Amino acid sequence: MPSALFRQFILKVHNRCDLACDHCYVFEHADQSWRNRPAVMSTRTMRRAAERIAEHAREHGLAEVCLVLHGGEPLLAGPDRLGELITAAREPLRGICDVEFRLHTNGVLLDTGFCELFRREGVLVGVSLDGDRAANDRHRLYRDGRSSYDKAVRAIGLLRHDFPELYSGLLCTIDVANDPIAVYEALLDHEPPAIDFLLPHHTWDDPPPRPTVTAYADWLSAIFDRWLASGWPVPVRTFDSIINAGRGGPSLTESLGLEAGDLVVIESDGGYEQADSLKTAYDGAPETGMDVFRHSVDEVGRHAGVAEGRGGLAALCEVCRSCPVVAVCGGGLRAHRYRGDSSGFANPSVYCEDLSALIAHVQRGSARRLGALPAPVLRSLATGYGDPAAIAWLRRSQTVGGRALLAAVGARSEAPAAWNTLREVEGLAPSALDAVLAHPYVRVRAVRRLRSLEESDDRTDDGLLATVACVAAAKAGTRSTLTVPVRDGDVYLPTVGRYRVPGRERTTVQVGDGRFTVEGATGMDPVRRLRAGAASVALDDLDPFRDCHDWPASERLDEERFQEWQTCFQQAWELLEKDYGEYAPGIAEALTTIVPLDVPHPGSNVSSAARDAFGAVGIALPEDPATLCLLLLHEFQHVKLGAVLDFVDLYDRNDERRFHAPWREDPRPLEGLLQGTYAHIAVADFWRRRCRVPQADTVAEAERHFGKWYPETLAAVGTLQSSEALTGLGEQFVALMRATLESWDPSVPTARSD
């Protein structure tokens, strides 16, 4: 079993508390191991703990670790002992990695002396506060019933006004009996750098008080609506985590998301423990039986309980694994899944309905602001097919993205007439502009132009805005006259064609009644289309920006070669609709362009998709329609996944490792492996279905190809899942890819003719 990697270490520097909060998981829940541990950590224990952390950091090349001084109440150790402990922790790590110190406190003892120590040592301070006085005094009291509110507020004021660089935020435990807006506004009054709302720790054996089925979701949703309406004035970790994980990024809290937890607890006696919240489950739940004097951090990382807690999607129960929001929820906090029967932690969270409702609410609200990729769209695409609704969503979103790119170019370029025409068309007939923006190489050109503008001050009109404006105006039925540059003797109007304009650097294009008059033009080559059934795609051998594939684009095809393309495409499409019906509607919806590629050897079966050219594929005309059908299926997979990756992160983009792909000799970066695996689902599926064609001369070949591509694709899925580089959303996406593969019969019974 490989060792887990830890970056956060919770250090129990003092194991008692001066308050008696009735929702405290350390003192008031099932685990009572604090009674048998020393009240304060010794410097010897701290030094040995730091040596173990240094070993772990050195072994795994960690650039930084976070040490959290915790309790109990850490301030009960006093400033002198805390200073000694910080020094003992810092020395073994010096020269190994950077150290971020944090401390979490109830605040009642915080004073200037403590703050000056923390300033010298660079310790960030977070304070627990449950809202206004009434909310806070429900739970955060002294043992004799006195309020802690005034002292906590005084501590926060000290941080805000005198030591603002130490102030890291507020932590609030939810009580649905409190007014959510009053709590939120009270916390906001303290100008926190961040707010963290915590669900109170409960299990299925000790469920939370619940006036309604989704009381906790409703409580947080009310705050979210206020937070969103006021422009997100402060980071709120729960909301930020849901939004971030919904886009494939990491969760920002251990209570959400599928990412493996990266923290370990070191108790005051040096014992290693799992997450503190497990104390809620049963007595001894977080124990590992290991300590800093006898065991390394890597040994803790191989502990069975730690492995289970880091198991991601595979470690969840079937109800969670099949849930559409599992990549965001992650099953909730592990402790909240516990039931004291044989199921243990193999249950949904006791807050399952709250989490589902809250995630849906936050995603709906944030989508209106941020354009999130809807979960049903992602799940449909993850199967390998993508239903027409999902593909249509991708296409619409790419058009919106194209508008944003064009606007960014327009804001920086000096082409006022073209920009004004575009704005006029957008106001009168936005669908006309969208039709031009759907051309894949308009996006390619816009991306390149924007990069060029960012790198230099040359704002001279390059013709992008003007040519797009001309075509959009024609489609909208408006009149316009614009000046456009001539490129290599040609003016290309996207989706329309190429006008030959020799001997000029610039010319004018007049638009009227849907027609173009190009001054000085001596001829025109139109964009030709391939048609078959429900499909109509441009065979673009003209666009000057089409040459962005792995193989060179063909020059203008003669009529005979074009007719060969038309015949082959028509037969390939008939095959696609007949035998690969799940794919055909999506391809018909979004495939707008095929670029013929120029290869030295005809029949090379070469194809490619360009990352920024949504809706386009490059293909060298193969020798038979079946191969063209296969190449369309293969490359359109890349088109779909590229669009998905425009919206969400499915993997850690900072991971620079390379991985074996069964179909290539050279190791691939993670995105390359993901793209290839997704594309080969369609390849394996093509040959799987081909095995059922009742023609003896094709079945044997199909069986051979399926026998190769199916296990290789399944193996590549396994490599992705074991990479530990997938985001929570990526883990769910790849699990659905696997589910598609495993739903097939690998033996593939054939249907030979008699």
VOGU-3710 file (C-alpha; in Angstrom, 3 decimals, decimal comma):
1> mpsalfrqfi> 0,000/0,000/0,000  1,563/3,353/-0,992  2,011/5,955/1,716  -0,366/8,891/1,892  1,059/12,370/1,452  0,463/14,852/4,278  0,871/18,619/4,133  -1,114/19,669/7,219  -0,314/18,624/10,760  -2,683/19,366/13,639
11> lkvhnrcdla> -0,575/19,677/16,782  -2,474/19,332/20,078  -0,323/21,705/22,110  -2,857/21,853/24,978  -5,468/19,188/25,582  -7,845/20,980/27,940  -10,231/23,917/27,456  -11,476/26,845/29,520  -14,950/26,680/27,927  -17,558/23,919/27,983
21> cdhcyvfeha> -19,114/24,189/24,493  -21,757/21,479/24,318  -21,106/20,837/20,601  -17,364/20,228/21,030  -16,223/16,989/19,367  -13,110/16,702/21,575  -14,733/16,731/25,010  -18,456/16,171/24,506  -18,673/13,257/22,038  -18,011/9,513/22,001
31> dqswrnrpav> -14,208/9,533/22,134  -12,879/10,481/25,574  -9,194/9,709/25,046  -8,257/13,240/26,097  -8,649/12,137/29,728  -5,583/9,871/29,471  -3,282/12,322/27,706  -1,067/15,053/29,168  -2,672/18,451/29,300  0,216/20,166/27,519
41> mstrtmrraa> 2,628/18,911/24,862  6,276/18,779/25,909  9,022/20,417/23,864  10,614/16,955/23,491  7,424/15,635/21,892  7,131/18,668/19,638  10,741/18,371/18,506  10,336/14,688/17,672  7,086/15,427/15,822  8,860/18,102/13,765
51> eriaehareh> 11,696/15,682/12,962  9,127/13,192/11,647  7,455/15,910/9,592  10,853/16,950/8,209  11,557/13,329/7,186  8,223/13,212/5,362  8,805/16,578/3,654  12,302/15,584/2,549  11,204/12,170/1,289  8,368/13,601/-0,805
61> glaevclvlh> 9,941/16,889/-1,849  7,336/19,058/-0,133  7,989/22,773/-0,537  5,735/23,773/2,369  3,875/22,252/5,292  1,214/23,785/7,511  1,429/23,301/11,270  -1,803/24,085/13,133  -1,493/24,729/16,871  -4,677/23,296/18,299
71> ggepllagpd> -6,375/21,854/21,354  -8,450/21,890/23,491  -7,544/25,526/23,778  -3,931/26,166/22,711  -3,670/29,502/24,547  -3,912/27,646/27,882  -0,279/26,626/27,305  0,713/30,266/27,912  2,938/32,466/25,751  6,235/31,118/27,132
81> rlgelitaar> 5,430/27,455/26,503  3,902/28,248/23,098  7,077/30,117/22,161  9,189/27,108/23,169  6,957/24,747/21,209  7,077/26,907/18,084  10,887/27,018/18,279  11,034/23,251/18,799  8,796/22,771/15,747  10,654/25,197/13,511
91> eplrgicdve> 14,262/24,059/13,961  14,106/20,527/12,434  12,265/21,888/9,393  14,717/24,701/8,705  16,251/24,261/5,262  13,875/21,403/4,442  10,700/23,287/3,544  8,776/26,434/4,344  6,458/26,302/7,362  3,109/28,038/7,739
101> frlhtngvll> 1,971/28,262/11,356  -1,696/28,636/12,213  -3,502/28,669/15,538  -7,172/28,219/16,279  -8,625/29,626/19,480  -11,860/30,499/21,248  -10,222/33,879/21,834  -11,034/34,418/25,511  -7,341/34,497/26,582  -5,944/36,303/23,550
111> dtgfcelfrr> -4,080/39,462/24,526  -1,283/41,699/23,298  1,423/39,411/24,695  0,185/36,446/22,703  -0,238/38,575/19,578  3,302/39,957/19,789  4,598/36,382/20,037  2,534/35,380/17,014  3,757/38,405/15,061  7,396/37,487/15,747
121> egvlvgvsld> 6,780/33,870/14,762  4,435/34,524/11,856  1,457/32,605/13,296  -1,962/33,218/11,709  -4,899/33,217/14,131  -8,472/32,053/13,563  -11,214/32,574/16,134  -14,389/30,581/16,830  -17,547/32,698/17,034  -21,093/31,507/16,359
131> gdraandrhr> -22,609/34,866/15,412  -24,169/37,560/17,582  -24,391/37,323/21,359  -27,612/35,301/21,373  -26,299/32,786/18,844  -22,887/32,466/20,465  -24,307/31,994/23,969  -26,365/28,982/22,955  -23,257/26,817/23,075  -20,009/28,725/23,806
141> lyrdgrssyd> -20,181/29,132/27,572  -17,959/28,658/30,612  -18,745/25,651/32,798  -20,560/27,917/35,253  -22,800/29,213/32,445  -21,081/32,565/31,887  -20,950/34,009/28,380  -17,691/33,986/26,425  -19,002/36,447/23,834  -17,463/39,718/25,075
151> kavraigllr> -13,990/38,238/25,447  -14,137/36,605/22,008  -15,256/39,875/20,412  -12,506/41,754/22,255  -9,943/39,298/20,870  -11,252/39,733/17,333  -11,077/43,519/17,731  -7,455/43,225/18,883  -6,586/41,251/15,771  -8,533/43,540/13,433
161> hdfpelysgl> -7,126/46,816/14,678  -3,660/46,081/16,071  -2,510/42,862/14,423  -4,430/42,621/11,136  -1,688/40,574/9,455  -2,413/37,739/11,931  -6,189/37,688/11,500  -7,087/34,663/9,325  -10,857/34,425/9,817  -13,829/33,206/11,830
171> lctidvandp> -15,226/29,726/12,340  -18,939/29,361/13,064  -20,726/26,154/14,069  -24,266/26,134/12,693  -27,342/26,014/14,879  -30,510/26,203/12,788  -32,338/27,691/15,764  -30,386/30,886/15,110  -31,431/33,398/12,477  -29,037/32,771/9,548
181> iavyealldh> -28,944/36,355/8,293  -28,407/37,738/11,791  -25,518/35,309/12,276  -23,968/36,144/8,912  -24,287/39,905/9,358  -22,834/39,686/12,865  -19,808/37,793/11,564  -19,438/40,205/8,652  -19,349/43,138/11,091  -16,005/41,803/12,343
191> eppaidfllp> -14,489/42,174/8,836  -13,084/38,643/8,732  -10,652/37,659/5,959  -12,712/34,452/5,630  -15,703/32,685/7,203  -16,080/28,957/7,687  -19,501/27,543/8,550  -19,369/24,064/10,113  -22,151/21,531/10,338  -22,385/20,294/13,939
201> hhtwddpppr> -20,854/16,833/14,307  -23,468/14,091/14,323  -23,821/10,510/13,110  -26,700/8,217/12,164  -26,687/6,981/15,779  -26,878/10,550/17,098  -28,612/12,554/14,334  -28,707/16,352/14,368  -31,768/18,270/15,525  -33,758/18,813/12,364
211> ptvtayadwl> -36,966/20,887/12,290  -37,281/20,200/8,531  -35,738/17,657/6,158  -33,298/20,197/4,706  -33,061/22,610/7,630  -29,266/22,998/7,362  -29,379/23,510/3,598  -32,124/26,098/3,994  -30,116/27,905/6,690  -26,970/28,076/4,562
221> saifdrwlas> -28,919/28,865/1,395  -30,343/31,987/2,989  -26,815/33,154/3,743  -25,617/32,206/0,267  -28,326/34,337/-1,356  -27,340/37,340/0,768  -23,641/36,674/0,120  -24,169/36,411/-3,641  -26,423/39,461/-3,843  -23,856/41,585/-1,998
231> gwpvpvrtfd> -21,040/40,661/-4,368  -19,264/37,943/-2,356  -17,754/40,375/0,175  -15,745/37,673/1,962  -14,582/34,133/1,121  -16,980/31,567/2,609  -15,260/28,201/2,475  -18,387/26,065/2,067  -19,728/28,124/-0,842  -16,325/28,526/-2,485
241> siinagrggp> -15,730/24,775/-2,209  -19,038/23,900/-3,878  -18,405/26,366/-6,710  -14,785/25,307/-7,139  -15,414/21,556/-6,996  -18,340/21,971/-9,386  -15,836/23,231/-11,958  -13,441/20,394/-11,339  -11,182/22,319/-8,983  -10,197/21,135/-5,540
251> slteslglea> -12,498/21,410/-2,576  -11,260/23,843/0,036  -12,495/21,819/3,010  -12,248/18,215/4,160  -16,033/18,087/4,568  -16,646/18,286/0,804  -15,096/16,901/-2,374  -13,376/13,690/-3,383  -9,800/14,840/-2,921  -7,714/12,777/-0,541
261> gdlvviesdg> -7,317/14,461/2,839  -3,796/15,664/3,526  -3,831/16,135/7,306  -2,757/14,077/10,298  -3,233/14,862/13,986  -0,405/14,632/16,532  -1,741/14,456/20,081  -0,133/16,006/23,158  1,598/12,705/23,983  2,956/12,303/20,440
271> gyeqadslkt> 0,321/9,826/19,280  -0,731/10,014/15,648  -4,472/10,240/15,038  -6,754/10,543/12,064  -9,054/13,549/11,634  -10,374/14,869/14,948  -13,969/14,803/13,747  -13,918/10,979/13,987  -14,122/11,393/17,771  -17,836/11,866/17,088
281> aydgapetgm> -18,222/8,280/15,835  -17,082/6,022/18,672  -14,457/5,832/21,399  -11,065/5,246/19,787  -12,266/5,948/16,231  -9,369/8,255/15,234  -6,592/6,139/16,797  -3,779/4,663/14,710  -1,757/2,933/17,450  1,317/4,848/16,286
291> dvfrhsvdev> 3,361/7,718/17,722  6,186/10,034/16,730  8,766/8,172/18,847  8,349/4,799/17,131  6,782/5,499/13,733  7,366/7,689/10,704  4,702/9,804/9,042  4,910/7,493/6,027  3,909/4,560/8,245  0,824/6,499/9,317
301> grhagvaegr> 0,080/7,063/5,645  -0,167/3,286/5,174  -2,593/2,794/8,074  -5,824/1,086/6,939  -8,070/3,769/8,418  -6,091/6,541/6,740  -6,266/4,672/3,420  -10,027/4,301/3,765  -10,389/8,006/4,460  -8,364/8,809/1,333
311> gglaalcevc> -10,104/6,288/-0,914  -12,054/8,854/-2,915  -15,018/7,657/-4,934  -14,178/3,960/-4,519  -14,404/4,207/-0,714  -17,979/5,526/-0,736  -21,150/3,483/-0,479  -23,146/2,642/-3,599  -25,734/5,361/-2,882  -22,978/7,993/-2,915
321> rscpvvavcg> -21,115/6,604/-5,913  -24,246/6,819/-8,053  -25,178/10,328/-6,877  -24,934/13,079/-9,521  -23,272/15,530/-7,099  -20,766/13,132/-5,530  -17,790/14,943/-7,098  -18,783/18,057/-5,150  -20,167/16,455/-2,006  -17,600/13,666/-1,721
331> gglrahryrg> -19,978/11,848/0,596  -19,657/14,621/3,152  -17,399/14,477/6,194  -16,405/10,890/6,912  -17,462/11,085/10,565  -20,974/12,078/9,541  -21,411/8,794/7,633  -20,977/6,587/10,678  -23,620/4,115/11,799  -22,865/1,773/14,677
341> dssgfanpsv> -23,893/-1,386/12,876  -21,914/-3,503/10,440  -22,000/-0,736/7,837  -19,651/1,535/9,808  -18,736/4,463/7,579  -20,235/2,876/4,428  -23,277/5,160/4,456  -24,300/8,510/3,014  -23,775/11,480/5,289  -26,365/12,028/7,979
351> ycedlsalia> -26,602/15,442/6,250  -27,100/13,860/2,804  -30,348/15,625/1,920  -29,002/18,929/3,195  -25,827/18,607/1,129  -27,754/17,702/-2,027  -30,132/20,621/-1,617  -27,364/23,099/-0,748  -25,161/22,060/-3,672  -28,078/22,403/-6,091
361> hvqrgsarrl> -28,933/25,833/-4,692  -25,363/27,143/-4,799  -24,747/25,785/-8,284  -27,937/27,337/-9,632  -27,064/30,683/-8,119  -23,421/30,663/-9,141  -24,216/29,402/-12,648  -26,132/32,582/-13,329  -22,930/34,468/-12,545  -20,227/32,083/-13,713
371> galpapvlrs> -21,767/29,794/-16,343  -21,053/26,487/-14,630  -21,099/23,223/-16,525  -24,338/21,531/-15,373  -23,933/18,128/-13,700  -26,310/16,347/-16,144  -24,234/17,623/-19,073  -21,015/16,407/-17,516  -22,433/12,999/-16,647  -23,847/12,536/-20,146
381> latgygdpaa> -20,496/13,360/-21,725  -18,571/11,171/-19,281  -20,329/8,073/-20,609  -18,428/8,604/-23,853  -21,461/9,558/-25,948  -23,054/12,811/-24,901  -26,747/13,203/-25,637  -27,917/15,959/-28,024  -28,874/18,239/-25,131  -25,377/17,981/-23,646
391> iawlrrsqtv> -23,700/18,645/-26,996  -26,052/21,569/-27,646  -25,070/23,041/-24,275  -21,401/22,789/-25,218  -22,048/24,445/-28,546  -24,018/27,321/-27,031  -21,371/27,842/-24,392  -18,605/27,880/-26,983  -20,527/30,590/-28,833  -20,757/32,623/-25,624
401> ggrallaavg> -17,034/32,112/-25,182  -16,497/33,264/-28,760  -18,387/36,468/-28,032  -16,186/37,071/-25,003  -13,037/36,528/-27,076  -14,286/38,860/-29,782  -15,142/41,500/-27,191  -11,659/41,215/-25,689  -10,120/41,691/-29,133  -12,483/44,564/-29,914
411> arseapaawn> -11,571/46,371/-26,708  -7,885/46,345/-27,690  -7,922/46,703/-31,483  -8,213/49,890/-33,512  -11,094/48,972/-35,808  -13,961/51,208/-34,678  -16,107/50,783/-37,786  -15,963/46,989/-37,630  -16,553/46,988/-33,880  -19,576/49,284/-34,229
421> tlreveglap> -21,026/47,029/-36,947  -20,595/43,981/-34,726  -22,335/45,713/-31,830  -25,172/46,801/-34,134  -25,658/43,239/-35,442  -25,538/41,820/-31,935  -28,333/44,177/-30,931  -30,506/43,549/-33,988  -29,915/39,851/-34,712  -27,660/38,121/-32,175
431> saldavlahp> -28,220/34,743/-33,847  -26,547/36,120/-36,998  -23,390/36,914/-35,051  -23,539/33,550/-33,305  -23,688/31,770/-36,657  -20,339/33,295/-37,635  -18,788/32,689/-34,234  -19,707/29,013/-34,568  -17,066/28,735/-37,293  -14,190/26,987/-35,470
441> yvrvravrrl> -11,359/28,981/-36,995  -12,859/32,308/-35,976  -12,132/31,173/-32,427  -8,626/29,992/-33,357  -7,935/33,348/-34,952  -9,377/35,283/-32,014  -7,256/33,354/-29,517  -4,112/34,058/-31,536  -5,014/37,717/-32,002  -5,657/38,206/-28,314
451> rsleesddrt> -2,325/36,626/-27,414  -0,617/38,880/-29,931  -2,285/41,973/-28,474  -1,239/40,938/-24,980  2,373/40,577/-26,125  2,682/43,791/-28,140  1,177/47,238/-28,596  0,372/46,706/-32,291  -3,370/47,377/-32,400  -3,579/47,653/-36,181
461> ddgllatvac> -6,691/45,920/-37,514  -5,739/42,470/-38,786  -9,128/41,918/-40,423  -10,662/39,601/-37,826  -13,319/42,030/-36,623  -14,037/43,363/-40,108  -14,505/39,987/-41,829  -16,660/38,652/-39,001  -18,694/41,877/-39,069  -19,244/41,606/-42,841
471> vaaakagtrs> -20,588/38,069/-42,652  -22,686/38,779/-39,544  -24,195/41,841/-41,245  -25,073/39,793/-44,333  -26,736/37,115/-42,219  -28,641/39,799/-40,316  -29,806/41,452/-43,566  -28,217/44,828/-42,751  -26,060/47,060/-44,935  -22,463/47,853/-44,223
481> tltvpvrdgd> -19,235/48,931/-45,902  -15,966/47,991/-44,228  -12,300/48,098/-45,094  -10,437/44,811/-44,703  -6,768/43,862/-45,144  -5,799/41,564/-48,016  -3,780/38,499/-46,982  -1,522/36,955/-49,645  -3,774/38,306/-52,378  -6,960/36,984/-50,776
491> vylptvgryr> -9,815/38,088/-48,549  -11,435/35,219/-46,675  -14,925/35,705/-45,248  -15,629/33,037/-42,595  -18,220/30,423/-43,669  -18,557/32,162/-47,077  -15,383/31,776/-49,086  -12,212/33,295/-50,491  -12,129/36,338/-52,770  -9,048/36,763/-54,937
501> vpgrerttvq> -7,907/40,409/-54,737  -4,510/40,705/-56,426  -2,186/43,691/-56,045  -3,823/45,240/-52,967  -2,980/45,525/-49,298  -6,511/46,558/-48,308  -9,914/46,632/-49,955  -13,531/47,423/-49,120  -16,369/44,972/-48,691  -19,917/46,200/-49,248
511> vgdgrftveg> -22,738/44,194/-47,719  -26,335/44,504/-48,882  -29,267/42,163/-49,340  -27,175/39,320/-47,980  -24,596/39,764/-50,782  -20,950/40,818/-50,803  -19,214/43,164/-53,198  -15,441/43,036/-52,762  -13,642/45,889/-54,511  -10,966/44,644/-56,902
521> atgmdpvrrl> -11,952/40,978/-56,639  -11,151/38,915/-59,728  -12,751/35,697/-58,612  -14,275/33,829/-55,685  -13,944/30,285/-54,285  -16,936/29,351/-52,097  -16,802/27,157/-49,024  -18,290/23,829/-50,095  -20,410/21,597/-47,908  -20,706/17,842/-47,442
531> ragaasvald> -24,275/16,642/-46,950  -25,734/13,359/-45,788  -28,932/12,694/-43,858  -29,165/15,104/-40,929  -25,558/16,232/-41,350  -24,254/19,232/-43,248  -20,630/20,215/-42,675  -18,203/22,555/-44,382  -15,272/20,914/-46,137  -13,004/23,878/-45,462
541> dldpfrdchd> -9,965/23,968/-47,703  -9,767/27,785/-47,668  -9,628/29,288/-44,176  -6,117/30,712/-43,635  -6,230/29,654/-39,963  -7,304/26,059/-40,565  -3,712/24,815/-40,612  -3,574/24,194/-36,849  -3,783/20,415/-36,831  -0,992/17,889/-36,394
551> wpaserldee> -0,796/17,390/-40,167  -0,727/20,065/-42,899  -4,043/21,128/-44,368  -4,725/20,433/-48,029  -4,858/23,269/-50,498  -8,037/23,861/-52,515  -9,373/20,487/-53,726  -10,364/20,057/-57,343  -13,963/19,109/-58,091  -13,172/15,424/-58,607
561> rfqewqtcfq> -11,515/15,158/-55,201  -14,391/17,036/-53,574  -16,865/14,555/-55,056  -14,791/11,694/-53,641  -15,161/13,327/-50,250  -18,917/13,736/-50,730  -19,404/10,086/-51,699  -17,283/8,769/-48,855  -18,904/11,105/-46,313  -22,425/10,156/-47,346
571> qawellekdy> -21,697/6,443/-46,969  -19,835/6,987/-43,691  -22,759/8,974/-42,299  -25,240/6,279/-43,273  -23,090/3,793/-41,369  -22,858/6,152/-38,401  -26,621/6,580/-38,163  -27,277/2,868/-38,674  -24,759/1,280/-36,300  -23,588/4,099/-33,999
581> geyapgiaea> -26,845/5,860/-33,248  -25,846/7,134/-29,790  -23,092/9,243/-31,354  -24,816/10,514/-34,497  -27,146/13,199/-33,010  -24,328/14,852/-31,056  -22,023/14,905/-34,062  -24,803/16,304/-36,249  -25,415/18,987/-33,607  -21,868/20,295/-33,271
591> lttivpldvp> -19,616/19,088/-36,090  -19,527/22,087/-38,425  -16,267/21,679/-40,303  -13,939/19,057/-41,734  -10,509/20,199/-42,864  -8,992/17,849/-45,463  -5,417/17,008/-44,476  -2,508/16,529/-46,816  -0,504/13,365/-46,104  2,335/11,857/-48,148
601> hpgsnvssaa> 0,755/8,414/-48,374  -2,950/8,124/-49,275  -4,898/5,816/-46,993  -2,730/6,697/-43,979  -5,842/7,056/-41,776  -4,619/10,349/-40,338  -6,894/12,617/-38,305  -6,607/15,379/-35,718  -8,595/17,803/-33,580  -7,321/21,260/-32,620
611> rdafgavgia> -7,822/22,350/-29,001  -9,310/25,786/-29,789  -11,345/24,747/-32,852  -14,567/23,430/-31,345  -16,700/21,768/-34,006  -13,860/21,031/-36,422  -11,809/17,939/-37,186  -8,958/17,427/-39,627  -9,010/14,201/-41,647  -7,083/12,819/-44,588
621> lpedpatlcl> -9,596/11,136/-46,882  -9,385/7,397/-46,114  -9,868/4,598/-48,603  -13,261/3,444/-47,339  -16,352/4,931/-45,620  -16,053/2,690/-42,549  -12,668/4,174/-41,741  -14,027/7,700/-42,182  -16,828/6,786/-39,761  -14,223/5,584/-37,251
631> lllhefqhvk> -12,112/8,737/-37,634  -15,169/10,962/-37,131  -16,078/9,100/-33,939  -12,492/9,242/-32,685  -11,845/12,932/-33,335  -15,232/14,139/-32,167  -14,393/12,640/-28,766  -11,467/15,073/-28,615  -13,751/17,931/-29,662  -16,180/17,175/-26,825
641> lgavldfvdl> -13,561/16,695/-24,133  -11,689/19,821/-25,172  -14,882/21,821/-24,675  -15,447/20,221/-21,264  -11,931/21,217/-20,216  -12,725/24,822/-21,127  -15,168/24,833/-18,213  -13,894/22,450/-15,560  -10,638/21,001/-14,285  -10,632/17,216/-14,402
651> ydrnderrfh> -6,987/16,911/-13,362  -4,263/18,821/-11,553  -2,837/21,122/-14,219  0,336/21,551/-12,158  1,129/17,837/-12,327  3,952/17,549/-14,864  4,389/13,774/-14,731  4,045/11,618/-17,832  2,146/8,353/-18,044  2,162/5,294/-20,273
661> apwredprpl> -0,551/5,217/-22,938  -0,968/1,761/-24,491  -1,376/3,168/-27,998  1,818/5,280/-27,974  5,487/4,654/-27,335  6,160/8,054/-25,774  4,801/8,752/-22,256  1,959/11,268/-22,249  1,147/14,226/-20,009  -2,013/13,704/-18,000
671> egllqgtyah> -4,268/15,666/-20,361  -2,886/13,692/-23,303  -3,641/10,402/-21,550  -7,134/11,595/-20,605  -7,856/12,783/-24,143  -6,531/9,579/-25,679  -8,474/7,348/-23,309  -11,714/9,209/-23,919  -11,195/9,003/-27,677  -10,420/5,291/-27,528
681> iavadfwrrr> -13,732/4,557/-25,846  -15,252/5,387/-29,225  -12,559/3,420/-31,059  -13,202/0,304/-28,967  -16,945/0,819/-29,352  -16,599/1,083/-33,125  -14,942/-2,324/-33,339  -17,266/-3,841/-30,719  -20,284/-3,043/-32,841  -18,442/-3,955/-36,012
691> crvpqadtva> -18,107/-7,478/-34,623  -21,863/-7,854/-35,021  -21,905/-7,003/-38,724  -22,975/-10,247/-40,479  -20,165/-10,202/-43,014  -17,434/-12,772/-42,571  -14,758/-10,599/-44,166  -15,228/-7,827/-41,564  -15,914/-9,802/-38,375  -12,466/-11,312/-37,992
701> eaerhfgkwy> -10,799/-7,921/-38,378  -13,263/-6,341/-35,927  -12,682/-9,047/-33,334  -8,922/-8,551/-33,625  -9,176/-4,778/-33,212  -11,650/-4,987/-30,344  -9,438/-7,542/-28,622  -6,684/-4,926/-28,714  -8,450/-1,623/-28,024  -10,886/-2,717/-25,327
711> petlaavgtl> -8,339/-3,979/-22,749  -5,908/-1,192/-23,600  -8,550/1,478/-23,045  -9,622/-0,159/-19,786  -5,980/-0,254/-18,670  -5,590/3,451/-19,487  -8,645/4,218/-17,355  -6,923/2,373/-14,525  -3,789/4,470/-14,994  -5,869/7,636/-14,779
721> qssealtglg> -7,642/6,440/-11,625  -4,382/5,494/-9,898  -2,581/8,703/-10,870  -3,785/10,603/-7,785  -3,866/13,641/-10,061  -7,577/13,700/-10,910  -9,770/16,318/-9,307  -12,930/15,162/-7,550  -14,884/15,933/-10,693  -12,253/14,162/-12,761
731> eqfvalmrat> -12,465/11,088/-10,570  -16,207/10,943/-11,102  -15,827/11,580/-14,849  -13,304/8,770/-15,280  -15,393/6,416/-13,119  -18,273/6,923/-15,547  -15,927/6,234/-18,463  -15,030/2,952/-16,761  -18,694/2,167/-16,155  -19,346/2,500/-19,898
741> leswdpsvpt> -16,508/0,114/-20,741  -17,495/-2,388/-18,068  -21,092/-2,399/-19,285  -19,906/-4,079/-22,497  -19,485/-7,800/-22,904  -15,732/-8,143/-23,534  -16,297/-11,414/-25,353  -18,551/-9,671/-27,928  -20,751/-12,439/-29,371  -20,727/-12,062/-33,133
751> arsd> -23,569/-12,270/-35,613  -22,054/-14,159/-38,534  -24,260/-14,828/-41,533  -25,220/-18,417/-42,298
//
